[in-house]
Structure formats: structure tokens, C-alpha cells
């Protein structure tokens, strides 16, 4: 089983952003009208080895997310639609926090702004000209 965003990127972990992760209706990223949302996560099921096996039609199963907002583990409950697929499986997905190494986003922004100010003031000699 792989988790994929709209770009078909394989996902090992989800990155915490404060919003709820979900699987859009139909669970099919190839459709024309799919949400362009970083929290829209598509689930692919395979019969056989991943990459070597057959992909299960996304319309054959339902995906329900639990605890999909907070950092930690979210739970995916995947169940067959009852007609073309039967049974269910539960999988955990990690939602990881951004690693700021003890700093806040404000610290990074302030440092970037100070660097830009220094470039334009000419403290490093790049844009400094004398008249």
C-alpha cells in the first residue's frame, strides 16, 4: 500500500500542518476535478508485490481516517465496497512535525530579512559602490 498526493508522489510520512488529512471522494488522482490540496492523500492498494502487482480499482474500497490532524499516528481503515471487494484492513501512518531544531519560523524569517538588508546595504561588498 502506498500513499500518494495529487502529484503521484510516494509518501512515507505526512508532514504536520494543523489541518486534517483525508482521501478525496473516489480516491482517484487521475480524475479531472480533484482537489489541489496538500492534505488530500490518495491510497493505492496492490494485489501482489508493490510495483509488481496489480493495482486495485480505487472505486472498490472506502478509506476512513482517524486522528488525522494531530502529530503522531493517524489510522486508516480501508474496507471493500461489498460488491467488488470484501474485507478490511487497518494501517497506521506517521504525521511528523516540522524539524526546526529548537527555533521558530519567526527566527528563520528574521534571519532571512537581516541577510537581505545586509546585501543591499553593501556590508558584504556585493552591491556597494562609492561615488
Rosetta blueprint (number, residue, H / E / L):
1 X L
2 X E
3 X E
4 X E
5 X L
6 X L
7 X L
8 X L
9 X L
10 X E
11 X E
12 X L
13 X L
14 X E
15 X E
16 X L
17 X L
18 X L
19 X L
20 X L
21 X L
22 X E
23 X L
24 X L
25 X L
26 X L
27 X L
28 X L
29 X L
30 X L
31 X L
32 X L
33 X L
34 X L
35 X L
36 X L
37 X L
38 X L
39 X L
40 X E
41 X L
42 X E
43 X E
44 X E
45 X L
46 X E
47 X E
48 X L
49 X L
50 X L
51 X L
52 X L
53 X L
54 X E
55 X E
56 X L
57 X L
58 X H
59 X H
60 X H
61 X E
62 X E
63 X E
64 X E
65 X E
66 X E
67 X L
68 X L
69 X L
70 X L
71 X L
72 X E
73 X E
74 X E
75 X E
76 X E
77 X E
78 X E
79 X E
80 X E
81 X L
82 X L
83 X L
84 X L
85 X L
86 X L
87 X L
88 X E
89 X E
90 X E
91 X E
92 X E
93 X E
94 X E
95 X E
96 X E
97 X L
98 X L
99 X L
100 X L
101 X L
102 X L
103 X L
104 X L
105 X H
106 X H
107 X H
108 X H
109 X H
110 X H
111 X H
112 X H
113 X H
114 X H
115 X H
116 X H
117 X H
118 X H
119 X H
120 X H
121 X H
122 X L
123 X L
124 X L
125 X L
126 X L
127 X L
128 X L
129 X L
130 X L
131 X L
